[in-house]
Amino acid sequence: MKEKIITISSVPLYKIDSVYVAIISTDTLHVTDIGNTIESFRKMFPGVMIQGINPKFIFGIDHIFEVIQIVLESNNRKINIAKRLEMEVLLRLICSNQVDKAIDIGGIKNNCSGCFILLSENSLMTDSIKYLRKVFVIQNLSLLNATTDKIAYICNKMGFRRSNYSKTEFLKILTEKAVLVSQ
């Protein structure tokens, strides 16, 4: 289960098993090249994994934590669908086993909203969080809220037959689908 450790620059730092997690969500990404920005981040902070995701496909923060738990358990059992844990997070959030499809559907794009999930096996994420807060000034976690409109949007994009689920039921469905994603 998740445990909140501290807050750094208005960003809560959580711990799930032995992994530290931070979530930064912003209204609009204003960078020249999002791919280069993420690669630069990875070079600056090699001990911190980062994954950018379109917040329209995140059904609340609990959705992220459920998927991270699945990813960590899959990694422990060595039944990953991707080589990198951060890519595994994206694949399972989007319920796809195809990297190109997951990036196309749920990847972040410039001049759109974005959510960054940071993962690290050590708690020294302060500098990486502060860096991202400088690049993407406004933290807006309300973009991740689990709403009935988001249920309809995700159902439409993922081809679900119906969209009249309760929020609790829908989170369970997304979690189950994330577990079932395989090679």
Secondary structure, 3 states (H helix, E strand, C coil): CEEEEEEECCEEEEEECCEEEEEEEECCCCCCCHHHHHHHHHHHCCCEEEEEECHHHCCCHHHHHHHHHHHHHHHHHCCCCCCCHHHHHHHHHHCCCCHHHHHHHHCCCCCCCEEEEEEECCCCCHHHHHHHHHHCCCCCHHHHCCCHHHHHHHHHHHCCCCCCCCHHHHHHHHHHHHHHCCC
